[in-house]
């Protein structure tokens, strides 16, 4: 996964309990990796693909947190599905960035691998919420 935040321990002990959700922590690592990747994209894309990529990646842990905050399994599942949709959107945006020459496949490979791994875990989380 991308470089873990030095604040990870603080996330797990301070504030709300969402930091104890492993998929949320993994999504936070992906946020950092995506922001690092987009840092050198063209200035002309600041309000285009760069902004959309950053919004999509931030939406993943944000929706997991919102679902956790609402408390019911139905809501956790619903917001988990929204997070999963954002994950797929992010993967598509990364592929677009490669096609447009903003990133090369090697730059996005690790992040896309992390997304595939998180998608599997997120699907399992959603199924678990729906089975209860």
KOLGU-4560 file (N, C-alpha, C; in nm, 3 decimals, padded with zeros to 5 digits):
<recs>
<n_xx: 00.086 n_yy: -00.116 n_zz: 00.000 ca_xx: 00.000 ca_yy: 00.000 ca_zz: 00.000 c_xx: 00.090 c_yy: 00.122 c_zz: 00.000 mol: A seq: 1 type: UNK>
<n_xx: 00.035 n_yy: 00.239 n_zz: -00.031 ca_xx: 00.115 ca_yy: 00.361 ca_zz: -00.032 c_xx: 00.180 c_yy: 00.387 c_zz: 00.102 mol: A seq: 2 type: UNK>
<n_xx: 00.261 n_yy: 00.488 n_zz: 00.108 ca_xx: 00.332 ca_yy: 00.520 ca_zz: 00.231 c_xx: 00.234 c_yy: 00.551 c_zz: 00.342 mol: A seq: 3 type: UNK>
<n_xx: 00.236 n_yy: 00.474 n_zz: 00.451 ca_xx: 00.143 ca_yy: 00.500 ca_zz: 00.561 c_xx: 00.171 c_yy: 00.635 c_zz: 00.626 mol: A seq: 4 type: UNK>
<n_xx: 00.067 n_yy: 00.697 n_zz: 00.668 ca_xx: 00.078 ca_yy: 00.826 ca_zz: 00.734 c_xx: 00.141 c_yy: 00.811 c_zz: 00.871 mol: A seq: 5 type: UNK>
<n_xx: 00.222 n_yy: 00.908 n_zz: 00.907 ca_xx: 00.279 ca_yy: 00.908 ca_zz: 01.042 c_xx: 00.171 c_yy: 00.936 c_zz: 01.145 mol: A seq: 6 type: UNK>
<n_xx: 00.054 n_yy: 00.978 n_zz: 01.099 ca_xx: -00.057 ca_yy: 01.007 ca_zz: 01.189 c_xx: -00.147 c_yy: 00.887 c_zz: 01.211 mol: A seq: 7 type: UNK>
<n_xx: -00.113 n_yy: 00.772 n_zz: 01.153 ca_xx: -00.202 ca_yy: 00.656 ca_zz: 01.161 c_xx: -00.234 c_yy: 00.618 c_zz: 01.305 mol: A seq: 8 type: UNK>
<n_xx: -00.136 n_yy: 00.618 n_zz: 01.394 ca_xx: -00.163 ca_yy: 00.583 ca_zz: 01.534 c_xx: -00.259 c_yy: 00.682 c_zz: 01.597 mol: A seq: 9 type: UNK>
<n_xx: -00.245 n_yy: 00.810 n_zz: 01.564 ca_xx: -00.337 ca_yy: 00.910 ca_zz: 01.617 c_xx: -00.479 c_yy: 00.888 c_zz: 01.566 mol: A seq: 10 type: UNK>
<n_xx: -00.492 n_yy: 00.844 n_zz: 01.439 ca_xx: -00.624 ca_yy: 00.818 ca_zz: 01.383 c_xx: -00.694 c_yy: 00.708 c_zz: 01.459 mol: A seq: 11 type: UNK>
<n_xx: -00.619 n_yy: 00.610 n_zz: 01.508 ca_xx: -00.679 ca_yy: 00.496 ca_zz: 01.575 c_xx: -00.712 c_yy: 00.524 c_zz: 01.722 mol: A seq: 12 type: UNK>
<n_xx: -00.653 n_yy: 00.626 n_zz: 01.780 ca_xx: -00.673 ca_yy: 00.647 ca_zz: 01.922 c_xx: -00.751 c_yy: 00.775 c_zz: 01.955 mol: A seq: 13 type: UNK>
<n_xx: -00.749 n_yy: 00.870 n_zz: 01.865 ca_xx: -00.816 ca_yy: 00.997 ca_zz: 01.894 c_xx: -00.945 c_yy: 01.008 c_zz: 01.812 mol: A seq: 14 type: UNK>
<n_xx: -01.040 n_yy: 01.083 n_zz: 01.864 ca_xx: -01.160 ca_yy: 01.112 ca_zz: 01.788 c_xx: -01.254 c_yy: 00.994 c_zz: 01.777 mol: A seq: 15 type: UNK>
<n_xx: -01.308 n_yy: 00.975 n_zz: 01.659 ca_xx: -01.412 ca_yy: 00.876 ca_zz: 01.636 c_xx: -01.352 c_yy: 00.738 c_zz: 01.607 mol: A seq: 16 type: UNK>
<n_xx: -01.434 n_yy: 00.636 n_zz: 01.615 ca_xx: -01.386 ca_yy: 00.499 ca_zz: 01.604 c_xx: -01.362 c_yy: 00.452 c_zz: 01.461 mol: A seq: 17 type: UNK>
<n_xx: -01.386 n_yy: 00.535 n_zz: 01.361 ca_xx: -01.370 ca_yy: 00.492 ca_zz: 01.223 c_xx: -01.226 c_yy: 00.448 c_zz: 01.193 mol: A seq: 18 type: UNK>
<n_xx: -01.130 n_yy: 00.501 n_zz: 01.268 ca_xx: -00.990 ca_yy: 00.463 ca_zz: 01.249 c_xx: -00.964 c_yy: 00.316 c_zz: 01.278 mol: A seq: 19 type: UNK>
<n_xx: -01.054 n_yy: 00.251 n_zz: 01.347 ca_xx: -01.039 ca_yy: 00.109 ca_zz: 01.376 c_xx: -01.085 c_yy: 00.021 c_zz: 01.260 mol: A seq: 20 type: UNK>
<n_xx: -01.146 n_yy: 00.080 n_zz: 01.160 ca_xx: -01.192 ca_yy: 00.008 ca_zz: 01.043 c_xx: -01.076 c_yy: -00.003 c_zz: 00.945 mol: A seq: 21 type: UNK>
<n_xx: -01.024 n_yy: -00.124 n_zz: 00.926 ca_xx: -00.903 ca_yy: -00.144 ca_zz: 00.844 c_xx: -00.920 c_yy: -00.094 c_zz: 00.701 mol: A seq: 22 type: UNK>
<n_xx: -01.036 n_yy: -00.116 n_zz: 00.643 ca_xx: -01.055 ca_yy: -00.071 ca_zz: 00.505 c_xx: -01.050 c_yy: 00.081 c_zz: 00.496 mol: A seq: 23 type: UNK>
<n_xx: -01.093 n_yy: 00.149 n_zz: 00.602 ca_xx: -01.084 ca_yy: 00.295 ca_zz: 00.605 c_xx: -00.938 c_yy: 00.338 c_zz: 00.608 mol: A seq: 24 type: UNK>
<n_xx: -00.857 n_yy: 00.271 n_zz: 00.690 ca_xx: -00.714 ca_yy: 00.303 ca_zz: 00.699 c_xx: -00.644 c_yy: 00.278 c_zz: 00.565 mol: A seq: 25 type: UNK>
<n_xx: -00.680 n_yy: 00.168 n_zz: 00.499 ca_xx: -00.622 ca_yy: 00.139 ca_zz: 00.367 c_xx: -00.663 c_yy: 00.247 c_zz: 00.267 mol: A seq: 26 type: UNK>
<n_xx: -00.788 n_yy: 00.290 n_zz: 00.274 ca_xx: -00.835 ca_yy: 00.395 ca_zz: 00.184 c_xx: -00.761 c_yy: 00.526 c_zz: 00.210 mol: A seq: 27 type: UNK>
<n_xx: -00.731 n_yy: 00.554 n_zz: 00.335 ca_xx: -00.655 ca_yy: 00.675 ca_zz: 00.368 c_xx: -00.515 c_yy: 00.670 c_zz: 00.307 mol: A seq: 28 type: UNK>
<n_xx: -00.453 n_yy: 00.551 n_zz: 00.309 ca_xx: -00.321 ca_yy: 00.535 ca_zz: 00.246 c_xx: -00.330 c_yy: 00.561 c_zz: 00.096 mol: A seq: 29 type: UNK>
<n_xx: -00.439 n_yy: 00.515 n_zz: 00.036 ca_xx: -00.459 ca_yy: 00.535 ca_zz: -00.108 c_xx: -00.478 c_yy: 00.684 c_zz: -00.139 mol: A seq: 30 type: UNK>
<n_xx: -00.543 n_yy: 00.757 n_zz: -00.050 ca_xx: -00.557 ca_yy: 00.902 ca_zz: -00.067 c_xx: -00.419 c_yy: 00.966 c_zz: -00.078 mol: A seq: 31 type: UNK>
<n_xx: -00.331 n_yy: 00.931 n_zz: 00.015 ca_xx: -00.196 ca_yy: 00.987 ca_zz: 00.013 c_xx: -00.124 c_yy: 00.954 c_zz: -00.116 mol: A seq: 32 type: UNK>
<n_xx: -00.134 n_yy: 00.829 n_zz: -00.160 ca_xx: -00.065 ca_yy: 00.787 ca_zz: -00.282 c_xx: -00.119 c_yy: 00.860 c_zz: -00.405 mol: A seq: 33 type: UNK>
<n_xx: -00.250 n_yy: 00.878 n_zz: -00.411 ca_xx: -00.311 ca_yy: 00.947 ca_zz: -00.525 c_xx: -00.272 c_yy: 01.094 c_zz: -00.527 mol: A seq: 34 type: UNK>
<n_xx: -00.270 n_yy: 01.158 n_zz: -00.412 ca_xx: -00.229 ca_yy: 01.298 ca_zz: -00.408 c_xx: -00.083 c_yy: 01.313 c_zz: -00.450 mol: A seq: 35 type: UNK>
<n_xx: 00.001 n_yy: 01.221 n_zz: -00.409 ca_xx: 00.142 ca_yy: 01.225 ca_zz: -00.450 c_xx: 00.152 c_yy: 01.208 c_zz: -00.602 mol: A seq: 36 type: UNK>
<n_xx: 00.078 n_yy: 01.114 n_zz: -00.657 ca_xx: 00.082 ca_yy: 01.089 ca_zz: -00.801 c_xx: 00.035 c_yy: 01.210 c_zz: -00.880 mol: A seq: 37 type: UNK>
<n_xx: -00.071 n_yy: 01.275 n_zz: -00.836 ca_xx: -00.129 ca_yy: 01.386 ca_zz: -00.913 c_xx: -00.053 c_yy: 01.517 c_zz: -00.896 mol: A seq: 38 type: UNK>
<n_xx: 00.037 n_yy: 01.520 n_zz: -00.803 ca_xx: 00.111 ca_yy: 01.644 ca_zz: -00.774 c_xx: 00.182 c_yy: 01.699 c_zz: -00.898 mol: A seq: 39 type: UNK>
<n_xx: 00.229 n_yy: 01.612 n_zz: -00.986 ca_xx: 00.306 ca_yy: 01.657 ca_zz: -01.102 c_xx: 00.227 c_yy: 01.653 c_zz: -01.232 mol: A seq: 40 type: UNK>
<n_xx: 00.097 n_yy: 01.639 n_zz: -01.223 ca_xx: 00.016 ca_yy: 01.643 ca_zz: -01.344 c_xx: 00.010 c_yy: 01.786 c_zz: -01.396 mol: A seq: 41 type: UNK>
<n_xx: -00.023 n_yy: 01.807 n_zz: -01.523 ca_xx: -00.019 ca_yy: 01.941 ca_zz: -01.583 c_xx: -00.105 c_yy: 02.043 c_zz: -01.507 mol: A seq: 42 type: UNK>
<n_xx: -00.054 n_yy: 02.162 n_zz: -01.497 ca_xx: -00.126 ca_yy: 02.272 ca_zz: -01.431 c_xx: -00.262 c_yy: 02.296 c_zz: -01.499 mol: A seq: 43 type: UNK>
<n_xx: -00.267 n_yy: 02.275 n_zz: -01.629 ca_xx: -00.392 ca_yy: 02.294 ca_zz: -01.704 c_xx: -00.502 c_yy: 02.199 c_zz: -01.656 mol: A seq: 44 type: UNK>
<n_xx: -00.463 n_yy: 02.090 n_zz: -01.591 ca_xx: -00.560 ca_yy: 01.992 ca_zz: -01.541 c_xx: -00.596 c_yy: 02.012 c_zz: -01.395 mol: A seq: 45 type: UNK>
<n_xx: -00.548 n_yy: 02.121 n_zz: -01.335 ca_xx: -00.573 ca_yy: 02.147 ca_zz: -01.193 c_xx: -00.721 c_yy: 02.138 c_zz: -01.158 mol: A seq: 46 type: UNK>
<n_xx: -00.806 n_yy: 02.192 n_zz: -01.245 ca_xx: -00.951 ca_yy: 02.191 ca_zz: -01.219 c_xx: -01.023 c_yy: 02.086 c_zz: -01.303 mol: A seq: 47 type: UNK>
<n_xx: -00.946 n_yy: 02.003 n_zz: -01.371 ca_xx: -01.002 ca_yy: 01.896 ca_zz: -01.454 c_xx: -00.973 c_yy: 01.761 c_zz: -01.393 mol: A seq: 48 type: UNK>
<n_xx: -00.889 n_yy: 01.684 n_zz: -01.462 ca_xx: -00.864 ca_yy: 01.546 ca_zz: -01.420 c_xx: -00.798 c_yy: 01.538 c_zz: -01.282 mol: A seq: 49 type: UNK>
<n_xx: -00.710 n_yy: 01.631 n_zz: -01.249 ca_xx: -00.646 ca_yy: 01.629 ca_zz: -01.117 c_xx: -00.751 c_yy: 01.644 c_zz: -01.007 mol: A seq: 50 type: UNK>
<n_xx: -00.837 n_yy: 01.742 n_zz: -01.023 ca_xx: -00.941 ca_yy: 01.767 ca_zz: -00.922 c_xx: -01.037 c_yy: 01.650 c_zz: -00.912 mol: A seq: 51 type: UNK>
<n_xx: -01.078 n_yy: 01.595 n_zz: -01.026 ca_xx: -01.173 ca_yy: 01.484 ca_zz: -01.024 c_xx: -01.111 c_yy: 01.360 c_zz: -00.960 mol: A seq: 52 type: UNK>
<n_xx: -00.983 n_yy: 01.337 n_zz: -00.989 ca_xx: -00.913 ca_yy: 01.223 ca_zz: -00.929 c_xx: -00.905 c_yy: 01.238 c_zz: -00.779 mol: A seq: 53 type: UNK>
<n_xx: -00.872 n_yy: 01.356 n_zz: -00.734 ca_xx: -00.861 ca_yy: 01.380 ca_zz: -00.590 c_xx: -00.997 c_yy: 01.371 c_zz: -00.521 mol: A seq: 54 type: UNK>
<n_xx: -01.101 n_yy: 01.420 n_zz: -00.585 ca_xx: -01.235 ca_yy: 01.408 ca_zz: -00.526 c_xx: -01.277 c_yy: 01.262 c_zz: -00.516 mol: A seq: 55 type: UNK>
<n_xx: -01.248 n_yy: 01.185 n_zz: -00.620 ca_xx: -01.287 ca_yy: 01.043 ca_zz: -00.619 c_xx: -01.214 c_yy: 00.968 c_zz: -00.508 mol: A seq: 56 type: UNK>
<n_xx: -01.084 n_yy: 00.994 n_zz: -00.493 ca_xx: -01.007 ca_yy: 00.919 ca_zz: -00.392 c_xx: -01.049 c_yy: 00.958 c_zz: -00.250 mol: A seq: 57 type: UNK>
<n_xx: -01.076 n_yy: 01.084 n_zz: -00.228 ca_xx: -01.119 ca_yy: 01.129 ca_zz: -00.096 c_xx: -01.256 c_yy: 01.073 c_zz: -00.061 mol: A seq: 58 type: UNK>
<n_xx: -01.338 n_yy: 01.052 n_zz: -00.162 ca_xx: -01.472 ca_yy: 00.999 ca_zz: -00.141 c_xx: -01.472 c_yy: 00.858 c_zz: -00.084 mol: A seq: 59 type: UNK>
<n_xx: -01.367 n_yy: 00.781 n_zz: -00.109 ca_xx: -01.364 ca_yy: 00.643 ca_zz: -00.060 c_xx: -01.365 c_yy: 00.637 c_zz: 00.093 mol: A seq: 60 type: UNK>
<n_xx: -01.264 n_yy: 00.692 n_zz: 00.162 ca_xx: -01.269 ca_yy: 00.685 ca_zz: 00.308 c_xx: -01.380 c_yy: 00.773 c_zz: 00.368 mol: A seq: 61 type: UNK>
<n_xx: -01.415 n_yy: 00.882 n_zz: 00.299 ca_xx: -01.520 ca_yy: 00.970 ca_zz: 00.352 c_xx: -01.654 c_yy: 00.897 c_zz: 00.357 mol: A seq: 62 type: UNK>
<n_xx: -01.685 n_yy: 00.821 n_zz: 00.254 ca_xx: -01.812 ca_yy: 00.748 ca_zz: 00.255 c_xx: -01.810 c_yy: 00.632 c_zz: 00.353 mol: A seq: 63 type: UNK>
<n_xx: -01.695 n_yy: 00.566 n_zz: 00.369 ca_xx: -01.684 ca_yy: 00.462 ca_zz: 00.470 c_xx: -01.709 c_yy: 00.521 c_zz: 00.609 mol: A seq: 64 type: UNK>
<n_xx: -01.654 n_yy: 00.639 n_zz: 00.633 ca_xx: -01.673 ca_yy: 00.706 ca_zz: 00.762 c_xx: -01.818 c_yy: 00.746 c_zz: 00.782 mol: A seq: 65 type: UNK>
<n_xx: -01.880 n_yy: 00.798 n_zz: 00.677 ca_xx: -02.020 ca_yy: 00.839 ca_zz: 00.691 c_xx: -02.109 c_yy: 00.719 c_zz: 00.721 mol: A seq: 66 type: UNK>
<n_xx: -02.085 n_yy: 00.608 n_zz: 00.651 ca_xx: -02.162 ca_yy: 00.487 ca_zz: 00.678 c_xx: -02.143 c_yy: 00.438 c_zz: 00.820 mol: A seq: 67 type: UNK>
<n_xx: -02.018 n_yy: 00.440 n_zz: 00.866 ca_xx: -01.989 ca_yy: 00.397 ca_zz: 01.004 c_xx: -02.057 c_yy: 00.490 c_zz: 01.104 mol: A seq: 68 type: UNK>
<n_xx: -02.060 n_yy: 00.617 n_zz: 01.073 ca_xx: -02.121 ca_yy: 00.714 ca_zz: 01.163 c_xx: -02.271 c_yy: 00.703 c_zz: 01.171 mol: A seq: 69 type: UNK>
<n_xx: -02.333 n_yy: 00.652 n_zz: 01.069 ca_xx: -02.479 ca_yy: 00.636 ca_zz: 01.070 c_xx: -02.521 c_yy: 00.515 c_zz: 01.150 mol: A seq: 70 type: UNK>
<n_xx: -02.430 n_yy: 00.420 n_zz: 01.166 ca_xx: -02.449 ca_yy: 00.313 ca_zz: 01.263 c_xx: -02.523 c_yy: 00.189 c_zz: 01.222 mol: A seq: 71 type: UNK>
<n_xx: -02.617 n_yy: 00.196 n_zz: 01.130 ca_xx: -02.691 ca_yy: 00.074 ca_zz: 01.097 c_xx: -02.617 c_yy: -00.004 c_zz: 00.988 mol: A seq: 72 type: UNK>
<n_xx: -02.639 n_yy: -00.133 n_zz: 00.986 ca_xx: -02.576 ca_yy: -00.217 ca_zz: 00.884 c_xx: -02.622 c_yy: -00.178 c_zz: 00.744 mol: A seq: 73 type: UNK>
<n_xx: -02.748 n_yy: -00.142 n_zz: 00.732 ca_xx: -02.801 ca_yy: -00.100 ca_zz: 00.602 c_xx: -02.727 c_yy: 00.023 c_zz: 00.551 mol: A seq: 74 type: UNK>
<n_xx: -02.706 n_yy: 00.119 n_zz: 00.639 ca_xx: -02.634 ca_yy: 00.241 ca_zz: 00.600 c_xx: -02.486 c_yy: 00.213 c_zz: 00.573 mol: A seq: 75 type: UNK>
<n_xx: -02.425 n_yy: 00.126 n_zz: 00.653 ca_xx: -02.286 ca_yy: 00.088 ca_zz: 00.628 c_xx: -02.271 c_yy: 00.025 c_zz: 00.492 mol: A seq: 76 type: UNK>
<n_xx: -02.365 n_yy: -00.061 n_zz: 00.456 ca_xx: -02.364 ca_yy: -00.125 ca_zz: 00.326 c_xx: -02.384 c_yy: -00.022 c_zz: 00.215 mol: A seq: 77 type: UNK>
<n_xx: -02.481 n_yy: 00.065 n_zz: 00.233 ca_xx: -02.511 ca_yy: 00.167 ca_zz: 00.133 c_xx: -02.390 c_yy: 00.256 c_zz: 00.105 mol: A seq: 78 type: UNK>
<n_xx: -02.330 n_yy: 00.307 n_zz: 00.211 ca_xx: -02.215 ca_yy: 00.395 ca_zz: 00.193 c_xx: -02.091 c_yy: 00.318 c_zz: 00.149 mol: A seq: 79 type: UNK>
<n_xx: -02.083 n_yy: 00.190 n_zz: 00.185 ca_xx: -01.976 ca_yy: 00.106 ca_zz: 00.134 c_xx: -01.987 c_yy: 00.093 c_zz: -00.017 mol: A seq: 80 type: UNK>
<n_xx: -02.109 n_yy: 00.080 n_zz: -00.068 ca_xx: -02.130 ca_yy: 00.071 ca_zz: -00.213 c_xx: -02.094 c_yy: 00.203 c_zz: -00.281 mol: A seq: 81 type: UNK>
<n_xx: -02.123 n_yy: 00.313 n_zz: -00.218 ca_xx: -02.085 ca_yy: 00.443 ca_zz: -00.274 c_xx: -01.932 c_yy: 00.453 c_zz: -00.280 mol: A seq: 82 type: UNK>
<n_xx: -01.866 n_yy: 00.410 n_zz: -00.172 ca_xx: -01.719 ca_yy: 00.410 ca_zz: -00.169 c_xx: -01.663 c_yy: 00.321 c_zz: -00.280 mol: A seq: 83 type: UNK>
<n_xx: -01.726 n_yy: 00.206 n_zz: -00.300 ca_xx: -01.682 ca_yy: 00.115 ca_zz: -00.405 c_xx: -01.697 c_yy: 00.180 c_zz: -00.542 mol: A seq: 84 type: UNK>
<n_xx: -01.806 n_yy: 00.250 n_zz: -00.563 ca_xx: -01.824 ca_yy: 00.323 ca_zz: -00.689 c_xx: -01.715 c_yy: 00.426 c_zz: -00.710 mol: A seq: 85 type: UNK>
<n_xx: -01.677 n_yy: 00.497 n_zz: -00.605 ca_xx: -01.569 ca_yy: 00.595 ca_zz: -00.615 c_xx: -01.436 c_yy: 00.527 c_zz: -00.644 mol: A seq: 86 type: UNK>
<n_xx: -01.417 n_yy: 00.409 n_zz: -00.589 ca_xx: -01.295 ca_yy: 00.333 ca_zz: -00.614 c_xx: -01.285 c_yy: 00.298 c_zz: -00.763 mol: A seq: 87 type: UNK>
<n_xx: -01.395 n_yy: 00.250 n_zz: -00.821 ca_xx: -01.396 ca_yy: 00.218 ca_zz: -00.964 c_xx: -01.378 c_yy: 00.344 c_zz: -01.049 mol: A seq: 88 type: UNK>
<n_xx: -01.438 n_yy: 00.453 n_zz: -01.006 ca_xx: -01.417 ca_yy: 00.580 ca_zz: -01.075 c_xx: -01.269 c_yy: 00.618 c_zz: -01.074 mol: A seq: 89 type: UNK>
<n_xx: -01.206 n_yy: 00.606 n_zz: -00.958 ca_xx: -01.064 ca_yy: 00.639 ca_zz: -00.947 c_xx: -00.979 c_yy: 00.553 c_zz: -01.040 mol: A seq: 90 type: UNK>
<n_xx: -01.008 n_yy: 00.424 n_zz: -01.044 ca_xx: -00.932 ca_yy: 00.336 ca_zz: -01.133 c_xx: -00.945 c_yy: 00.381 c_zz: -01.278 mol: A seq: 91 type: UNK>
<n_xx: -01.065 n_yy: 00.419 n_zz: -01.319 ca_xx: -01.087 ca_yy: 00.468 ca_zz: -01.455 c_xx: -01.010 c_yy: 00.597 c_zz: -01.480 mol: A seq: 92 type: UNK>
<n_xx: -01.012 n_yy: 00.688 n_zz: -01.383 ca_xx: -00.940 ca_yy: 00.814 ca_zz: -01.397 c_xx: -00.789 c_yy: 00.791 c_zz: -01.410 mol: A seq: 93 type: UNK>
<n_xx: -00.737 n_yy: 00.694 n_zz: -01.338 ca_xx: -00.595 ca_yy: 00.661 ca_zz: -01.351 c_xx: -00.564 c_yy: 00.608 c_zz: -01.490 mol: A seq: 94 type: UNK>
<n_xx: -00.653 n_yy: 00.527 n_zz: -01.544 ca_xx: -00.634 ca_yy: 00.476 ca_zz: -01.680 c_xx: -00.639 c_yy: 00.590 c_zz: -01.782 mol: A seq: 95 type: UNK>
<n_xx: -00.728 n_yy: 00.685 n_zz: -01.760 ca_xx: -00.736 ca_yy: 00.803 ca_zz: -01.847 c_xx: -00.606 c_yy: 00.883 c_zz: -01.840 mol: A seq: 96 type: UNK>
<n_xx: -00.554 n_yy: 00.901 n_zz: -01.719 ca_xx: -00.429 ca_yy: 00.975 ca_zz: -01.701 c_xx: -00.315 c_yy: 00.910 c_zz: -01.779 mol: A seq: 97 type: UNK>
<n_xx: -00.311 n_yy: 00.778 n_zz: -01.780 ca_xx: -00.207 ca_yy: 00.707 ca_zz: -01.856 c_xx: -00.229 c_yy: 00.731 c_zz: -02.005 mol: A seq: 98 type: UNK>
<n_xx: -00.352 n_yy: 00.718 n_zz: -02.051 ca_xx: -00.381 ca_yy: 00.737 ca_zz: -02.194 c_xx: -00.347 c_yy: 00.878 c_zz: -02.241 mol: A seq: 99 type: UNK>
<n_xx: -00.365 n_yy: 00.976 n_zz: -02.153 ca_xx: -00.338 ca_yy: 01.115 ca_zz: -02.190 c_xx: -00.191 c_yy: 01.153 c_zz: -02.168 mol: A seq: 100 type: UNK>
<n_xx: -00.114 n_yy: 01.062 n_zz: -02.112 ca_xx: 00.029 ca_yy: 01.088 ca_zz: -02.093 c_xx: 00.064 c_yy: 01.164 c_zz: -01.967 mol: A seq: 101 type: UNK>
<n_xx: -00.029 n_yy: 01.176 n_zz: -01.873 ca_xx: -00.002 ca_yy: 01.245 ca_zz: -01.748 c_xx: 00.075 c_yy: 01.156 c_zz: -01.650 mol: A seq: 102 type: UNK>
<n_xx: 00.061 n_yy: 01.026 n_zz: -01.667 ca_xx: 00.130 ca_yy: 00.928 ca_zz: -01.583 c_xx: 00.164 c_yy: 00.810 c_zz: -01.673 mol: A seq: 103 type: UNK>
<n_xx: 00.265 n_yy: 00.735 n_zz: -01.634 ca_xx: 00.294 ca_yy: 00.614 ca_zz: -01.710 c_xx: 00.240 c_yy: 00.493 c_zz: -01.634 mol: A seq: 104 type: UNK>
<n_xx: 00.222 n_yy: 00.382 n_zz: -01.703 ca_xx: 00.163 ca_yy: 00.264 ca_zz: -01.638 c_xx: 00.239 c_yy: 00.220 c_zz: -01.513 mol: A seq: 105 type: UNK>
<n_xx: 00.371 n_yy: 00.235 n_zz: -01.514 ca_xx: 00.450 ca_yy: 00.196 ca_zz: -01.398 c_xx: 00.418 c_yy: 00.282 c_zz: -01.276 mol: A seq: 106 type: UNK>
<n_xx: 00.389 n_yy: 00.409 n_zz: -01.299 ca_xx: 00.355 ca_yy: 00.499 ca_zz: -01.188 c_xx: 00.221 c_yy: 00.464 c_zz: -01.124 mol: A seq: 107 type: UNK>
<n_xx: 00.129 n_yy: 00.413 n_zz: -01.204 ca_xx: -00.004 ca_yy: 00.385 ca_zz: -01.153 c_xx: -00.023 c_yy: 00.239 c_zz: -01.110 mol: A seq: 108 type: UNK>
<n_xx: 00.071 n_yy: 00.153 n_zz: -01.147 ca_xx: 00.055 ca_yy: 00.008 ca_zz: -01.122 c_xx: 00.035 c_yy: -00.024 c_zz: -00.974 mol: A seq: 109 type: UNK>
<n_xx: 00.118 n_yy: 00.031 n_zz: -00.888 ca_xx: 00.106 ca_yy: 00.003 ca_zz: -00.745 c_xx: -00.025 c_yy: 00.051 c_zz: -00.688 mol: A seq: 110 type: UNK>
<n_xx: -00.065 n_yy: 00.170 n_zz: -00.728 ca_xx: -00.191 ca_yy: 00.226 ca_zz: -00.679 c_xx: -00.310 c_yy: 00.145 c_zz: -00.731 mol: A seq: 111 type: UNK>
<n_xx: -00.305 n_yy: 00.106 n_zz: -00.857 ca_xx: -00.415 ca_yy: 00.025 ca_zz: -00.912 c_xx: -00.420 c_yy: -00.112 c_zz: -00.846 mol: A seq: 112 type: UNK>
<n_xx: -00.305 n_yy: -00.166 n_zz: -00.810 ca_xx: -00.301 ca_yy: -00.294 ca_zz: -00.737 c_xx: -00.364 c_yy: -00.276 c_zz: -00.599 mol: A seq: 113 type: UNK>
<n_xx: -00.332 n_yy: -00.166 n_zz: -00.533 ca_xx: -00.392 ca_yy: -00.136 ca_zz: -00.403 c_xx: -00.544 c_yy: -00.122 c_zz: -00.415 mol: A seq: 114 type: UNK>
<n_xx: -00.589 n_yy: -00.060 n_zz: -00.524 ca_xx: -00.733 ca_yy: -00.044 ca_zz: -00.546 c_xx: -00.801 c_yy: -00.180 c_zz: -00.565 mol: A seq: 115 type: UNK>
<n_xx: -00.738 n_yy: -00.268 n_zz: -00.641 ca_xx: -00.796 ca_yy: -00.401 ca_zz: -00.663 c_xx: -00.808 c_yy: -00.478 c_zz: -00.532 mol: A seq: 116 type: UNK>
<n_xx: -00.705 n_yy: -00.467 n_zz: -00.449 ca_xx: -00.706 ca_yy: -00.535 ca_zz: -00.318 c_xx: -00.814 c_yy: -00.475 c_zz: -00.228 mol: A seq: 117 type: UNK>
<n_xx: -00.824 n_yy: -00.343 n_zz: -00.226 ca_xx: -00.926 ca_yy: -00.278 ca_zz: -00.144 c_xx: -01.066 c_yy: -00.310 c_zz: -00.196 mol: A seq: 118 type: UNK>
<n_xx: -01.084 n_yy: -00.320 n_zz: -00.327 ca_xx: -01.215 ca_yy: -00.352 ca_zz: -00.382 c_xx: -01.263 c_yy: -00.488 c_zz: -00.332 mol: A seq: 119 type: UNK>
<n_xx: -01.174 n_yy: -00.585 n_zz: -00.327 ca_xx: -01.210 ca_yy: -00.718 ca_zz: -00.275 c_xx: -01.251 c_yy: -00.710 c_zz: -00.129 mol: A seq: 120 type: UNK>
<n_xx: -01.174 n_yy: -00.638 n_zz: -00.051 ca_xx: -01.204 ca_yy: -00.625 ca_zz: 00.092 c_xx: -01.333 c_yy: -00.546 c_zz: 00.115 mol: A seq: 121 type: UNK>
<n_xx: -01.353 n_yy: -00.445 n_zz: 00.033 ca_xx: -01.473 ca_yy: -00.364 ca_zz: 00.046 c_xx: -01.597 c_yy: -00.444 c_zz: 00.007 mol: A seq: 122 type: UNK>
<n_xx: -01.587 n_yy: -00.527 n_zz: -00.096 ca_xx: -01.699 ca_yy: -00.615 ca_zz: -00.132 c_xx: -01.731 c_yy: -00.711 c_zz: -00.018 mol: A seq: 123 type: UNK>
<n_xx: -01.628 n_yy: -00.765 n_zz: 00.046 ca_xx: -01.649 ca_yy: -00.855 ca_zz: 00.160 c_xx: -01.716 c_yy: -00.780 c_zz: 00.276 mol: A seq: 124 type: UNK>
<n_xx: -01.674 n_yy: -00.657 n_zz: 00.300 ca_xx: -01.734 ca_yy: -00.574 ca_zz: 00.405 c_xx: -01.882 c_yy: -00.551 c_zz: 00.376 mol: A seq: 125 type: UNK>
<n_xx: -01.915 n_yy: -00.519 n_zz: 00.251 ca_xx: -02.054 ca_yy: -00.494 ca_zz: 00.213 c_xx: -02.137 c_yy: -00.621 c_zz: 00.232 mol: A seq: 126 type: UNK>
<n_xx: -02.085 n_yy: -00.734 n_zz: 00.186 ca_xx: -02.157 ca_yy: -00.862 ca_zz: 00.203 c_xx: -02.180 c_yy: -00.891 c_zz: 00.352 mol: A seq: 127 type: UNK>
<n_xx: -02.078 n_yy: -00.866 n_zz: 00.432 ca_xx: -02.092 ca_yy: -00.891 ca_zz: 00.577 c_xx: -02.203 c_yy: -00.804 c_zz: 00.636 mol: A seq: 128 type: UNK>
<n_xx: -02.209 n_yy: -00.679 n_zz: 00.596 ca_xx: -02.312 ca_yy: -00.590 ca_zz: 00.647 c_xx: -02.451 c_yy: -00.637 c_zz: 00.604 mol: A seq: 129 type: UNK>
<n_xx: -02.461 n_yy: -00.688 n_zz: 00.482 ca_xx: -02.592 ca_yy: -00.728 ca_zz: 00.429 c_xx: -02.637 c_yy: -00.864 c_zz: 00.483 mol: A seq: 130 type: UNK>
<n_xx: -02.543 n_yy: -00.947 n_zz: 00.528 ca_xx: -02.579 ca_yy: -01.080 ca_zz: 00.579 c_xx: -02.629 c_yy: -01.075 c_zz: 00.722 mol: A seq: 131 type: UNK>
<n_xx: -02.602 n_yy: -00.971 n_zz: 00.793 ca_xx: -02.641 ca_yy: -00.963 ca_zz: 00.934 c_xx: -02.784 c_yy: -00.922 c_zz: 00.951 mol: A seq: 132 type: UNK>
</recs>
